[in-house]
């Protein structure tokens, strides 16, 4: 099940006995605070969970996947997330069903086929 903002509000409401309105307001404050920091290029770090950074990407040549035409991919800012060691260890130890796991290849790594 995907953790949505509404589900997060419901979990917070159940664990704290806040009203739905209070829980929703708290979630909004936390997310807006995080968003404001990222918009200014600052790092957002939550101890035991991970950190978000904003990275500058330079413009570069690319190809339109539908037509194969060469295009210029414009410079942009992207948000990256790096999980903490605690989170990585917890995920590694979790007993997840295969349909919940996506295997992502790494550059230079041999694919498992």
MOPAC internal coordinates of N, CA, C and O (Angstrom, degrees):
PM7 1SCF
backbone

  N    0.0000 0     0.00 0     0.00 0    0    0    0
  C    1.4441 1     0.00 0     0.00 0    1    0    0
  C    1.5400 1   108.02 1     0.00 0    2    1    0
  O    1.2310 1   120.97 1   -47.31 1    3    2    1
  N    1.3187 1   115.75 1   132.69 1    3    2    1
  C    1.4588 1   121.23 1   178.45 1    5    3    2
  C    1.5232 1   109.57 1   -73.48 1    6    5    3
  O    1.2310 1   120.93 1   -42.35 1    7    6    5
  N    1.3184 1   115.83 1   137.65 1    7    6    5
  C    1.4598 1   120.45 1   176.97 1    9    7    6
  C    1.5259 1   107.70 1   -85.42 1   10    9    7
  O    1.2310 1   120.75 1   -75.77 1   11   10    9
  N    1.3211 1   116.17 1   104.23 1   11   10    9
  C    1.4565 1   121.64 1   179.51 1   13   11   10
  C    1.5217 1   109.48 1   -95.79 1   14   13   11
  O    1.2310 1   120.86 1    -9.40 1   15   14   13
  N    1.3240 1   115.96 1   170.60 1   15   14   13
  C    1.4558 1   120.02 1   177.99 1   17   15   14
  C    1.5378 1   109.72 1   -61.76 1   18   17   15
  O    1.2310 1   120.17 1   139.31 1   19   18   17
  N    1.3227 1   117.28 1   -40.69 1   19   18   17
  C    1.4694 1   120.38 1   178.91 1   21   19   18
  C    1.5304 1   111.44 1   -63.18 1   22   21   19
  O    1.2310 1   120.55 1   139.28 1   23   22   21
  N    1.3360 1   116.55 1   -40.72 1   23   22   21
  C    1.4705 1   120.27 1   178.89 1   25   23   22
  C    1.5272 1   110.21 1   -66.91 1   26   25   23
  O    1.2310 1   120.32 1   141.36 1   27   26   25
  N    1.3291 1   117.00 1   -38.64 1   27   26   25
  C    1.4595 1   121.11 1   177.25 1   29   27   26
  C    1.5326 1   110.72 1   -62.65 1   30   29   27
  O    1.2310 1   120.60 1   138.95 1   31   30   29
  N    1.3211 1   116.46 1   -41.05 1   31   30   29
  C    1.4733 1   121.26 1   176.73 1   33   31   30
  C    1.5255 1   109.46 1   -61.15 1   34   33   31
  O    1.2310 1   120.29 1   136.03 1   35   34   33
  N    1.3188 1   117.06 1   -43.97 1   35   34   33
  C    1.4636 1   121.14 1  -178.90 1   37   35   34
  C    1.5292 1   111.59 1   -64.56 1   38   37   35
  O    1.2310 1   119.90 1   137.14 1   39   38   37
  N    1.3207 1   117.80 1   -42.86 1   39   38   37
  C    1.4701 1   121.61 1   178.18 1   41   39   38
  C    1.5247 1   109.74 1   -62.80 1   42   41   39
  O    1.2310 1   120.39 1   133.96 1   43   42   41
  N    1.3213 1   116.86 1   -46.04 1   43   42   41
  C    1.4641 1   121.40 1   178.95 1   45   43   42
  C    1.5297 1   110.72 1   -61.19 1   46   45   43
  O    1.2310 1   120.23 1   137.89 1   47   46   45
  N    1.3153 1   117.17 1   -42.11 1   47   46   45
  C    1.4576 1   121.56 1   179.65 1   49   47   46
  C    1.5263 1   111.19 1   -62.33 1   50   49   47
  O    1.2310 1   120.85 1   136.84 1   51   50   49
  N    1.3269 1   115.98 1   -43.16 1   51   50   49
  C    1.4635 1   120.22 1  -179.04 1   53   51   50
  C    1.5294 1   112.06 1   -68.12 1   54   53   51
  O    1.2310 1   120.36 1   141.06 1   55   54   53
  N    1.3232 1   116.91 1   -38.94 1   55   54   53
  C    1.4695 1   120.18 1  -175.62 1   57   55   54
  C    1.5243 1   113.25 1   -80.63 1   58   57   55
  O    1.2310 1   119.80 1   159.19 1   59   58   57
  N    1.3230 1   117.98 1   -20.81 1   59   58   57
  C    1.4630 1   120.28 1  -175.11 1   61   59   58
  C    1.5192 1   113.99 1  -115.52 1   62   61   59
  O    1.2310 1   120.26 1   169.52 1   63   62   61
  N    1.3073 1   117.11 1   -10.48 1   63   62   61
  C    1.4625 1   122.48 1  -174.12 1   65   63   62
  C    1.5281 1   112.05 1    63.81 1   66   65   63
  O    1.2310 1   120.09 1  -157.77 1   67   66   65
  N    1.3449 1   117.44 1    22.23 1   67   66   65
  C    1.4633 1   121.16 1   171.85 1   69   67   66
  C    1.5254 1   107.75 1   -71.75 1   70   69   67
  O    1.2310 1   120.99 1   -22.00 1   71   70   69
  N    1.3174 1   115.72 1   158.00 1   71   70   69
  C    1.4593 1   119.15 1   172.27 1   73   71   70
  C    1.5260 1   107.58 1   -72.03 1   74   73   71
  O    1.2310 1   120.59 1   -16.36 1   75   74   73
  N    1.3216 1   116.47 1   163.64 1   75   74   73
  C    1.4630 1   120.02 1   177.51 1   77   75   74
  C    1.5181 1   109.97 1   -58.56 1   78   77   75
  O    1.2310 1   120.21 1   138.66 1   79   78   77
  N    1.3151 1   117.21 1   -41.34 1   79   78   77
  C    1.4637 1   121.90 1   179.81 1   81   79   78
  C    1.5400 1   110.87 1   -62.05 1   82   81   79
  O    1.2310 1   120.06 1   135.29 1   83   82   81
  N    1.3204 1   117.49 1   -44.71 1   83   82   81
  C    1.4701 1   121.36 1   179.88 1   85   83   82
  C    1.5330 1   111.29 1   -64.96 1   86   85   83
  O    1.2310 1   120.50 1   136.11 1   87   86   85
  N    1.3314 1   116.64 1   -43.89 1   87   86   85
  C    1.4561 1   121.23 1  -179.71 1   89   87   86
  C    1.5310 1   110.25 1   -64.30 1   90   89   87
  O    1.2310 1   120.64 1   137.44 1   91   90   89
  N    1.3276 1   116.39 1   -42.56 1   91   90   89
  C    1.4576 1   120.54 1   179.19 1   93   91   90
  C    1.5275 1   110.46 1   -63.50 1   94   93   91
  O    1.2310 1   120.49 1   137.85 1   95   94   93
  N    1.3106 1   116.66 1   -42.15 1   95   94   93
  C    1.4725 1   121.28 1   179.10 1   97   95   94
  C    1.5301 1   110.67 1   -62.42 1   98   97   95
  O    1.2310 1   120.13 1   137.22 1   99   98   97
  N    1.3291 1   117.36 1   -42.78 1   99   98   97
  C    1.4632 1   121.59 1   179.41 1  101   99   98
  C    1.5289 1   111.15 1   -63.32 1  102  101   99
  O    1.2310 1   119.78 1   134.58 1  103  102  101
  N    1.3155 1   118.03 1   -45.42 1  103  102  101
  C    1.4628 1   121.91 1   178.28 1  105  103  102
  C    1.5294 1   109.72 1   -60.85 1  106  105  103
  O    1.2310 1   120.30 1   136.19 1  107  106  105
  N    1.3267 1   117.03 1   -43.81 1  107  106  105
  C    1.4729 1   121.22 1   179.15 1  109  107  106
  C    1.5276 1   111.06 1   -61.96 1  110  109  107
  O    1.2310 1   119.96 1   137.35 1  111  110  109
  N    1.3209 1   117.68 1   -42.65 1  111  110  109
  C    1.4685 1   121.51 1   179.43 1  113  111  110
  C    1.5243 1   110.49 1   -61.93 1  114  113  111
  O    1.2310 1   120.23 1   134.78 1  115  114  113
  N    1.3163 1   117.17 1   -45.22 1  115  114  113
  C    1.4649 1   121.21 1  -179.57 1  117  115  114
  C    1.5258 1   110.69 1   -63.22 1  118  117  115
  O    1.2310 1   120.27 1   133.07 1  119  118  117
  N    1.3312 1   117.09 1   -46.93 1  119  118  117
  C    1.4575 1   120.01 1  -178.22 1  121  119  118
  C    1.5286 1   111.96 1   -67.97 1  122  121  119
  O    1.2310 1   120.10 1   140.69 1  123  122  121
  N    1.3194 1   117.40 1   -39.31 1  123  122  121
  C    1.4613 1   120.68 1   177.96 1  125  123  122
  C    1.5270 1   111.27 1   -65.40 1  126  125  123
  O    1.2310 1   120.25 1   141.74 1  127  126  125
  N    1.3305 1   117.13 1   -38.26 1  127  126  125
  C    1.4628 1   121.11 1   177.80 1  129  127  126
  C    1.5238 1   110.40 1   -63.02 1  130  129  127
  O    1.2310 1   120.78 1   135.71 1  131  130  129
  N    1.3089 1   116.10 1   -44.29 1  131  130  129
  C    1.4655 1   121.84 1   179.07 1  133  131  130
  C    1.5260 1   109.77 1   -63.34 1  134  133  131
  O    1.2310 1   120.61 1   134.07 1  135  134  133
  N    1.3171 1   116.45 1   -45.93 1  135  134  133
  C    1.4626 1   121.68 1  -179.87 1  137  135  134
  C    1.5302 1   111.12 1   -61.03 1  138  137  135
  O    1.2310 1   120.18 1   136.19 1  139  138  137
  N    1.3300 1   117.26 1   -43.81 1  139  138  137
  C    1.4725 1   121.62 1  -179.01 1  141  139  138
  C    1.5277 1   111.06 1   -61.80 1  142  141  139
  O    1.2310 1   120.15 1   138.51 1  143  142  141
  N    1.3145 1   117.32 1   -41.49 1  143  142  141
  C    1.4648 1   121.05 1   179.02 1  145  143  142
  C    1.5282 1   110.91 1   -66.06 1  146  145  143
  O    1.2310 1   120.07 1   137.12 1  147  146  145
  N    1.3255 1   117.47 1   -42.88 1  147  146  145
  C    1.4577 1   120.86 1   179.81 1  149  147  146
  C    1.5338 1   111.07 1   -66.20 1  150  149  147
  O    1.2310 1   120.30 1   143.78 1  151  150  149
  N    1.3329 1   117.03 1   -36.22 1  151  150  149
  C    1.4669 1   120.75 1   178.97 1  153  151  150
  C    1.5254 1   111.54 1   -62.29 1  154  153  151
  O    1.2310 1   120.08 1   150.85 1  155  154  153
  N    1.3287 1   117.45 1   -29.15 1  155  154  153
  C    1.4594 1   120.69 1   178.81 1  157  155  154
  C    1.5311 1   111.85 1   -90.91 1  158  157  155
  O    1.2310 1   120.41 1  -177.31 1  159  158  157
  N    1.3403 1   116.82 1     2.69 1  159  158  157
  C    1.4571 1   121.16 1   177.70 1  161  159  158
  C    1.5153 1   113.91 1    86.56 1  162  161  159
  O    1.2310 1   120.18 1  -173.89 1  163  162  161
  N    1.3264 1   117.26 1     6.11 1  163  162  161
  C    1.4639 1   119.94 1   179.72 1  165  163  162
  C    1.5224 1   111.01 1   -80.74 1  166  165  163
  O    1.2310 1   121.09 1   -25.52 1  167  166  165
  N    1.3171 1   115.51 1   154.48 1  167  166  165
  C    1.4551 1   122.86 1   176.66 1  169  167  166
  C    1.5240 1   108.78 1   -79.80 1  170  169  167
  O    1.2310 1   120.73 1   -37.86 1  171  170  169
  N    1.3277 1   116.22 1   142.14 1  171  170  169
  C    1.4638 1   121.72 1   173.83 1  173  171  170
  C    1.5187 1   106.93 1  -114.84 1  174  173  171
  O    1.2310 1   120.79 1   -59.24 1  175  174  173
  N    1.3283 1   116.10 1   120.76 1  175  174  173
  C    1.4553 1   120.79 1  -176.71 1  177  175  174
  C    1.5245 1   109.45 1  -124.95 1  178  177  175
  O    1.2310 1   121.03 1   -51.42 1  179  178  177
  N    1.3322 1   115.63 1   128.58 1  179  178  177
  C    1.4576 1   121.60 1   175.16 1  181  179  178
  C    1.5161 1   106.14 1  -117.63 1  182  181  179
  O    1.2310 1   120.87 1   -70.23 1  183  182  181
  N    1.3222 1   115.95 1   109.77 1  183  182  181
  C    1.4516 1   122.67 1  -175.31 1  185  183  182
  C    1.5267 1   110.50 1   -54.70 1  186  185  183
  O    1.2310 1   120.72 1   -47.39 1  187  186  185
  N    1.3207 1   116.24 1   132.61 1  187  186  185
  C    1.4607 1   121.47 1   179.02 1  189  187  186
  C    1.5124 1   113.22 1    81.96 1  190  189  187
  O    1.2310 1   119.85 1   176.60 1  191  190  189
  N    1.3304 1   117.90 1    -3.40 1  191  190  189
  C    1.4646 1   121.57 1  -179.92 1  193  191  190
  C    1.5206 1   111.15 1  -120.82 1  194  193  191
  O    1.2310 1   120.15 1   121.18 1  195  194  193
  N    1.3422 1   117.31 1   -58.82 1  195  194  193
  C    1.4589 1   119.58 1   179.24 1  197  195  194
  C    1.5030 1   111.84 1   160.32 1  198  197  195
  O    1.2310 1   121.20 1     7.51 1  199  198  197
  N    1.3382 1   115.31 1  -172.49 1  199  198  197
  C    1.4607 1   118.99 1   179.54 1  201  199  198
  C    1.5220 1   110.19 1  -139.01 1  202  201  199
  O    1.2310 1   121.76 1   -31.16 1  203  202  201
  N    1.3214 1   114.24 1   148.84 1  203  202  201
  C    1.4432 1   123.63 1   177.65 1  205  203  202
  C    1.5278 1   107.84 1  -110.93 1  206  205  203
  O    1.2310 1   120.37 1   -42.71 1  207  206  205
  N    1.3291 1   116.89 1   137.29 1  207  206  205
  C    1.4575 1   122.95 1   177.57 1  209  207  206
  C    1.5220 1   108.78 1  -129.06 1  210  209  207
  O    1.2310 1   120.90 1   -24.28 1  211  210  209
  N    1.3239 1   115.88 1   155.72 1  211  210  209
  C    1.4557 1   121.22 1   172.10 1  213  211  210
  C    1.5155 1   106.91 1  -105.44 1  214  213  211
  O    1.2310 1   120.78 1   -51.50 1  215  214  213
  N    1.3184 1   116.10 1   128.50 1  215  214  213
  C    1.4614 1   121.26 1   179.23 1  217  215  214
  C    1.5187 1   109.10 1  -118.14 1  218  217  215
  O    1.2310 1   121.16 1   -35.52 1  219  218  217
  N    1.3296 1   115.39 1   144.48 1  219  218  217
  C    1.4573 1   122.29 1   175.71 1  221  219  218
  C    1.5266 1   108.22 1   -89.88 1  222  221  219
  O    1.2310 1   120.45 1   -51.40 1  223  222  221
  N    1.3155 1   116.75 1   128.60 1  223  222  221
  C    1.4590 1   121.62 1   175.17 1  225  223  222
  C    1.5203 1   107.69 1  -107.72 1  226  225  223
  O    1.2310 1   120.20 1   -48.85 1  227  226  225
  N    1.3197 1   117.22 1   131.15 1  227  226  225
  C    1.4614 1   121.65 1   177.75 1  229  227  226
  C    1.5289 1   109.45 1   -77.05 1  230  229  227
  O    1.2310 1   120.62 1   -22.02 1  231  230  229
  N    1.3177 1   116.42 1   157.98 1  231  230  229
  C    1.4659 1   118.72 1   174.95 1  233  231  230
  C    1.5280 1   107.43 1   -69.19 1  234  233  231
  O    1.2310 1   121.41 1   -28.51 1  235  234  233
  N    1.3295 1   114.92 1   151.49 1  235  234  233
  C    1.4551 1   119.27 1  -177.64 1  237  235  234
  C    1.5216 1   109.70 1  -155.62 1  238  237  235
  O    1.2310 1   120.61 1   -20.68 1  239  238  237
  N    1.3166 1   116.43 1   159.32 1  239  238  237
  C    1.4707 1   118.76 1   177.93 1  241  239  238
  C    1.5239 1   110.19 1   -74.09 1  242  241  239
  O    1.2310 1   121.38 1   -30.52 1  243  242  241
  N    1.3297 1   114.96 1   149.48 1  243  242  241
  C    1.4552 1   120.05 1   178.08 1  245  243  242
  C    1.5152 1   110.23 1  -152.25 1  246  245  243
  O    1.2310 1   120.61 1     8.59 1  247  246  245
  N    1.3080 1   116.44 1  -171.41 1  247  246  245
  C    1.4687 1   121.40 1   178.69 1  249  247  246
  C    1.5194 1   109.51 1  -133.58 1  250  249  247
  O    1.2310 1   121.39 1   -37.67 1  251  250  249
  N    1.3267 1   114.94 1   142.33 1  251  250  249
  C    1.4550 1   120.67 1   173.22 1  253  251  250
  C    1.5286 1   106.30 1   -71.79 1  254  253  251
  O    1.2310 1   119.32 1   -59.33 1  255  254  253
  N    1.3292 1   118.91 1   120.67 1  255  254  253
  C    1.4731 1   120.04 1  -175.82 1  257  255  254
  C    1.5292 1   113.31 1   -66.52 1  258  257  255
  O    1.2310 1   120.13 1   157.52 1  259  258  257
  N    1.3424 1   117.36 1   -22.48 1  259  258  257
  C    1.4736 1   120.01 1  -178.54 1  261  259  258
  C    1.5241 1   112.13 1   -84.26 1  262  261  259
  O    1.2310 1   120.25 1   142.52 1  263  262  261
  N    1.3471 1   117.12 1   -37.48 1  263  262  261
  C    1.4667 1   120.26 1  -175.26 1  265  263  262
  C    1.5197 1   113.30 1  -109.68 1  266  265  263
  O    1.2310 1   119.97 1   160.60 1  267  266  265
  N    1.3148 1   117.67 1   -19.40 1  267  266  265
  C    1.4554 1   121.25 1  -176.99 1  269  267  266
  C    1.5179 1   113.01 1    81.85 1  270  269  267
  O    1.2310 1   120.35 1   178.51 1  271  270  269
  N    1.3475 1   116.94 1    -1.49 1  271  270  269
  C    1.4648 1   120.82 1   179.72 1  273  271  270
  C    1.5162 1   110.57 1   -66.19 1  274  273  271
  O    1.2310 1   121.35 1   -34.86 1  275  274  273
  N    1.3409 1   115.02 1   145.14 1  275  274  273
  C    1.4666 1   120.21 1   175.14 1  277  275  274
  C    1.5265 1   108.51 1   -72.37 1  278  277  275
  O    1.2310 1   121.33 1   -41.80 1  279  278  277
  N    1.3302 1   115.07 1   138.20 1  279  278  277
  C    1.4617 1   120.92 1   177.12 1  281  279  278
  C    1.5216 1   108.74 1  -137.57 1  282  281  279
  O    1.2310 1   120.74 1   -15.72 1  283  282  281
  N    1.3111 1   116.18 1   164.28 1  283  282  281
  C    1.4598 1   121.55 1   175.40 1  285  283  282
  C    1.5264 1   106.91 1  -101.96 1  286  285  283
  O    1.2310 1   120.33 1   -59.43 1  287  286  285
  N    1.3216 1   116.98 1   120.57 1  287  286  285
  C    1.4567 1   121.40 1   176.33 1  289  287  286
  C    1.5214 1   106.04 1   -85.48 1  290  289  287
  O    1.2310 1   120.55 1   -60.29 1  291  290  289
  N    1.3240 1   116.56 1   119.71 1  291  290  289
  C    1.4599 1   121.20 1  -172.93 1  293  291  290
  C    1.5309 1   111.62 1   -71.00 1  294  293  291
  O    1.2310 1   121.57 1   -23.50 1  295  294  293
  N    1.3268 1   114.60 1   156.50 1  295  294  293
  C    1.4636 1   120.58 1   175.42 1  297  295  294
  C    1.5213 1   107.98 1   -64.37 1  298  297  295
  O    1.2310 1   120.71 1   -33.10 1  299  298  297
  N    1.3186 1   116.24 1   146.90 1  299  298  297
  C    1.4701 1   119.69 1  -179.59 1  301  299  298
  C    1.5157 1   109.63 1  -159.81 1  302  301  299
  O    1.2310 1   121.72 1   -10.50 1  303  302  301
  N    1.3093 1   114.30 1   169.50 1  303  302  301
  C    1.4622 1   121.27 1   175.04 1  305  303  302
  C    1.5182 1   107.49 1  -107.73 1  306  305  303
  O    1.2310 1   120.66 1   -42.95 1  307  306  305
  N    1.3286 1   116.34 1   137.05 1  307  306  305
  C    1.4627 1   121.09 1   179.04 1  309  307  306
  C    1.5245 1   109.74 1  -127.50 1  310  309  307
  O    1.2310 1   121.01 1   -27.91 1  311  310  309
  N    1.3049 1   115.68 1   152.09 1  311  310  309
  C    1.4664 1   121.54 1   177.67 1  313  311  310
  C    1.5196 1   107.76 1   -99.52 1  314  313  311
  O    1.2310 1   120.95 1   -49.02 1  315  314  313
  N    1.3297 1   115.80 1   130.98 1  315  314  313
  C    1.4583 1   120.66 1   176.47 1  317  315  314
  C    1.5252 1   108.63 1  -117.51 1  318  317  315
  O    1.2310 1   121.01 1   -29.39 1  319  318  317
  N    1.3290 1   115.68 1   150.61 1  319  318  317
  C    1.4606 1   121.59 1   178.47 1  321  319  318
  C    1.5169 1   108.63 1  -121.61 1  322  321  319
  O    1.2310 1   120.98 1   -45.75 1  323  322  321
  N    1.3211 1   115.73 1   134.25 1  323  322  321
  C    1.4617 1   122.27 1   176.20 1  325  323  322
  C    1.5249 1   107.60 1  -123.41 1  326  325  323
  O    1.2310 1   120.00 1   -67.14 1  327  326  325
  N    1.3369 1   117.60 1   112.86 1  327  326  325
  C    1.4613 1   119.27 1  -179.13 1  329  327  326
  C    1.5259 1   111.50 1   -68.75 1  330  329  327
  O    1.2310 1   121.41 1   -28.81 1  331  330  329
  N    1.3340 1   114.91 1   151.19 1  331  330  329
  C    1.4589 1   119.54 1   176.35 1  333  331  330
  C    1.5257 1   108.97 1   -72.07 1  334  333  331
  O    1.2310 1   121.15 1   -14.29 1  335  334  333
  N    1.3127 1   115.41 1   165.71 1  335  334  333
  C    1.4617 1   119.62 1   178.13 1  337  335  334
  C    1.5284 1   110.00 1   -62.43 1  338  337  335
  O    1.2310 1   120.38 1   141.81 1  339  338  337
  N    1.3349 1   116.89 1   -38.19 1  339  338  337
  C    1.4752 1   120.45 1   178.73 1  341  339  338
  C    1.5253 1   111.03 1   -60.13 1  342  341  339
  O    1.2310 1   120.38 1   136.24 1  343  342  341
  N    1.3398 1   116.88 1   -43.76 1  343  342  341
  C    1.4537 1   120.64 1  -179.89 1  345  343  342
  C    1.5246 1   110.70 1   -67.10 1  346  345  343
  O    1.2310 1   120.40 1   136.44 1  347  346  345
  N    1.3293 1   116.84 1   -43.56 1  347  346  345
  C    1.4732 1   120.20 1   178.48 1  349  347  346
  C    1.5234 1   110.64 1   -59.27 1  350  349  347
  O    1.2310 1   120.36 1   135.79 1  351  350  349
  N    1.3449 1   116.92 1   -44.21 1  351  350  349
  C    1.4675 1   120.71 1   179.80 1  353  351  350
  C    1.5276 1   111.19 1   -64.17 1  354  353  351
  O    1.2310 1   120.47 1   138.10 1  355  354  353
  N    1.3297 1   116.70 1   -41.90 1  355  354  353
  C    1.4680 1   120.59 1  -179.75 1  357  355  354
  C    1.5257 1   110.96 1   -63.47 1  358  357  355
  O    1.2310 1   120.49 1   137.83 1  359  358  357
  N    1.3317 1   116.67 1   -42.17 1  359  358  357
  C    1.4646 1   120.26 1   179.34 1  361  359  358
  C    1.5209 1   110.45 1   -67.83 1  362  361  359
  O    1.2310 1   120.61 1   140.03 1  363  362  361
  N    1.3196 1   116.45 1   -39.97 1  363  362  361
  C    1.4582 1   121.01 1   179.88 1  365  363  362
  C    1.5189 1   111.02 1   -62.15 1  366  365  363
  O    1.2310 1   120.01 1   143.38 1  367  366  365
  N    1.3274 1   117.59 1   -36.62 1  367  366  365
  C    1.4637 1   122.10 1  -177.77 1  369  367  366
  C    1.5202 1   113.00 1   -85.20 1  370  369  367
  O    1.2310 1   119.90 1   165.59 1  371  370  369
  N    1.3473 1   117.79 1   -14.41 1  371  370  369
  C    1.4638 1   120.86 1  -177.52 1  373  371  370
  C    1.5223 1   110.22 1   -67.25 1  374  373  371
  O    1.2310 1   120.92 1   -36.30 1  375  374  373
  N    1.3109 1   115.84 1   143.70 1  375  374  373
  C    1.4549 1   122.29 1   179.02 1  377  375  374
  C    1.5320 1   107.70 1   -94.47 1  378  377  375
  O    1.2310 1   120.37 1   -91.68 1  379  378  377
  N    1.3406 1   116.90 1    88.32 1  379  378  377
  C    1.4524 1   122.01 1  -176.71 1  381  379  378
  C    1.5155 1   111.32 1   -99.46 1  382  381  379
  O    1.2310 1   120.18 1   -40.96 1  383  382  381
  N    1.3366 1   117.25 1   139.04 1  383  382  381
  C    1.4660 1   119.24 1   174.55 1  385  383  382
  C    1.5314 1   109.55 1   -67.04 1  386  385  383
  O    1.2310 1   120.58 1   -28.69 1  387  386  385
  N    1.3346 1   116.49 1   151.31 1  387  386  385
  C    1.4624 1   121.67 1  -176.14 1  389  387  386
  C    1.5265 1   113.32 1   -56.49 1  390  389  387
  O    1.2310 1   119.62 1   146.55 1  391  390  389
  N    1.3379 1   118.34 1   -33.45 1  391  390  389
  C    1.4604 1   119.64 1  -177.59 1  393  391  390
  C    1.5383 1   112.58 1   -74.49 1  394  393  391
  O    1.2310 1   119.84 1   174.99 1  395  394  393
  N    1.3276 1   117.92 1    -5.01 1  395  394  393
  C    1.4595 1   121.93 1   177.08 1  397  395  394
  C    1.5230 1   112.27 1  -100.01 1  398  397  395
  O    1.2310 1   120.19 1   177.79 1  399  398  397
  N    1.3192 1   117.24 1    -2.21 1  399  398  397
  C    1.4611 1   121.25 1  -174.54 1  401  399  398
  C    1.5192 1   109.99 1  -112.66 1  402  401  399
  O    1.2310 1   120.70 1   -48.16 1  403  402  401
  N    1.3168 1   116.27 1   131.84 1  403  402  401
  C    1.4572 1   121.93 1   174.84 1  405  403  402
  C    1.5226 1   107.75 1  -112.30 1  406  405  403
  O    1.2310 1   120.46 1   -54.30 1  407  406  405
  N    1.3139 1   116.72 1   125.70 1  407  406  405
  C    1.4622 1   120.71 1   178.57 1  409  407  406
  C    1.5206 1   107.49 1   -92.68 1  410  409  407
  O    1.2310 1   121.30 1   -57.99 1  411  410  409
  N    1.3287 1   115.12 1   122.01 1  411  410  409
  C    1.4544 1   121.41 1  -178.08 1  413  411  410
  C    1.5149 1   108.34 1  -109.53 1  414  413  411
  O    1.2310 1   120.63 1   -52.53 1  415  414  413
  N    1.3204 1   116.41 1   127.47 1  415  414  413
  C    1.4644 1   121.13 1   179.23 1  417  415  414
  C    1.5104 1   110.73 1   -74.59 1  418  417  415
  O    1.2310 1   120.61 1   -26.52 1  419  418  417
  N    1.3200 1   116.43 1   153.48 1  419  418  417
  C    1.4554 1   122.35 1   176.42 1  421  419  418
  C    1.5126 1   108.32 1  -111.83 1  422  421  419
  O    1.2310 1   120.93 1   -29.41 1  423  422  421
  N    1.3222 1   115.84 1   150.59 1  423  422  421
  C    1.4575 1   120.11 1   176.95 1  425  423  422
  C    1.5184 1   109.28 1   -58.39 1  426  425  423
  O    1.2310 1   120.83 1   -49.25 1  427  426  425
  N    1.3057 1   116.02 1   130.75 1  427  426  425
  C    1.4515 1   120.00 1   177.01 1  429  427  426
  C    1.5084 1   114.57 1    85.28 1  430  429  427
  O    1.2310 1   120.02 1   166.98 1  431  430  429
  N    1.3398 1   117.57 1   -13.02 1  431  430  429
  C    1.4614 1   120.30 1  -179.36 1  433  431  430
  C    1.5192 1   109.82 1   -86.24 1  434  433  431
  O    1.2310 1   120.53 1   -36.74 1  435  434  433
  N    1.3116 1   116.60 1   143.26 1  435  434  433
  C    1.4658 1   120.72 1   178.09 1  437  435  434
  C    1.5170 1   108.50 1   -72.92 1  438  437  435
  O    1.2310 1   120.12 1   -41.50 1  439  438  437
  N    1.3230 1   117.39 1   138.50 1  439  438  437
  C    1.4592 1   120.41 1   179.33 1  441  439  438
  C    1.5166 1   109.32 1   -80.48 1  442  441  439
  O    1.2310 1   121.48 1   -31.95 1  443  442  441
  N    1.3346 1   114.77 1   148.05 1  443  442  441
  C    1.4607 1   120.20 1  -179.51 1  445  443  442
  C    1.5157 1   108.90 1   -92.21 1  446  445  443
  O    1.2310 1   119.84 1   -84.65 1  447  446  445
  N    1.3181 1   117.90 1    95.35 1  447  446  445
  C    1.4674 1   121.75 1   179.20 1  449  447  446
  C    1.4931 1   110.47 1  -124.16 1  450  449  447
  O    1.2310 1   120.10 1   180.00 1  451  450  449

